[in-house]
Amino acid sequence: MSRAAPRRRAEPRGRSTTEDAPRRTVRRRTAHGLGFTLWFLVLLGSAAALLVALLGNVGDWVADAGSIATSTAYAWGLAARTGGRPVVFSLLTLVLGLAARSSHAAAGWTLIVLGGVVAAAGPVLIYIRSRMQDS
């Protein structure tokens, strides 16, 4: 016979008794559906811009706009899916994309190399820390 303490269970939450509860649910579903539709339209538009820039003889700004819109939409979607802050991270992605747009190619490669070094250093430092003795 087990002598462990009995497990406590969470109290079940009752439904809200206000009359606005069904309306809030419909409003929330509508807002979610509109947000998803807008996100999907931005993603389709950015893919179309990238395709036109790839195939056509258009300015470089079309490819830049398509790539910035794609990265911003994916940042929004990932943050929304993982429970993060989609507005903050999509605006950060948008600002970084616009800032990197006007930079020189050498600056872009420098950022890529530095980002790769930082990304590689993370697992190495985690491995080193896991082998250290606590004192």
ABEGO torsion letter per residue (X at the ends): XBABBBBBBBBBBBBBABAAAAAAAAAAAAAAAAAAAAAAAAAAAAAAAAAAAAABBBBAAAAAAAAAAAAAAAAAAAAAAAGBBAAAAAAAAAAAAAAAAABBAAAAAAAAAAAAAAAAAAAAAAAAAAABBBX
